[in-house]
């Protein structure tokens, strides 16, 4: 069983930045084998992929966050990050962390990001 705890959400003005964190339970070795990702869900919409990072550090982004968001991982801290720059109103959503481990999916509880002036 893997538990994921997100943090770092909040209210930010358009053009601002936030960094989300997702800490995973379990051993460091287990974390190094996990594929990690960030997803988001806006009100009334489905949950969509934002970015992923493999156990080997390969990253992937959806087109509308490329150049603005950066996903990274610190295996020593069992934590994955999402640095979000130049935020737009349409980035407003609940952001969820997801882990793929031993052929199972695990989700965090989500953290709210609101971009508004």
N, C-alpha and C positions, 0 to 999 in steps of 0.2 A: 504494500500500500504506500503510495506516494502522496504527500500533502504539499500543496503549493499555496504560498501566501504572497499576494501582490501588495504593493504599496507604492506611494508616490503620485497618486492621482490628485486632482484638485481643479481649481478655477484659474484660468490663465487668459490673458488678452490675446487677440489675434496677433500673430507674429512672434509670440512668446515661445518659451521652451519648458519642457517637463522631462524628467527621467523617471520611468517606471522600473520597479524592481520586482523580481519574483524569486523567492527563496524556496528551495525544495528540501523536503525532509529526506532522511536516509543518509547513506555513506557518500563520501566524496567519489569513491569508485563507481557507485551506482549512478551518480549524477553525470559522470563523464561519459556514460553510455547512452544517456538520454538525448533524444531529439527534442528541441524546445521550440515553442512558437508563441506569438502574440496574436490574438484575435480581438475583434471589437464588435459591439452590437449597439447600434443606435436605436432610439425608441421606435417601435413599430417595424423594425427591419430584422433581417436574419443576422446571425453571427457570421462575420466574414474574416478571412485571413488577412493579417497585416504583414507579418514577417516570420521567417523561420530560421533556425540555426541548427545545423547537424552536430553530432557529437564531435566531428572533425573540424567544426568551425566554419563550414560553408554556409553562406547566407542567401536568403531569397526574400524579395519584397514585392508587394503588389505595386502596380504602376503609380498609383496616386500618392504613394509615400516615398517613392524613390528620390534620393537626394535630400530628403528632409528627415527621415527616421533612420536610426542605426540600431540594429540588434547586436548584442554581444553577450558573452558569458564569462564568468569567473569560476572556474571549476573548483578552485581552492575554497570558495565561499558557497558553492552549490547554488549559485544565483545567476539568473539571466536578466539582462537589462534591455530597456527600450528607450533610447534617447530620441526625443521628439523635438525638432526645431521647426521654426517658421510655421507654427500651428495655425490651422484654419478653422473657421466655425464648423465646417463639415467633418472635422476630426472629433467632434463631440460624440462621446459614446462611453459605454462601459467596456473597459479593456480587460481581457481575460488571458491568463497564462495557461499554456497547455504543454504537457509532457507526454512523450511517447516512450514507454519503458516496458520491456519484456512483452511486447505485442499488445500492450494495453494503453488506453488513453486516460490521462488525469487532467482535471481542470481546477484552477483556482476559483476563488469566490468573486473575483472581479474588483476593479477599482474604477471609479467614475472620473472621467476627464471632461471638463466643460470649457469650451473656448468661447468666450464672450467678452464684449466690452462693457 
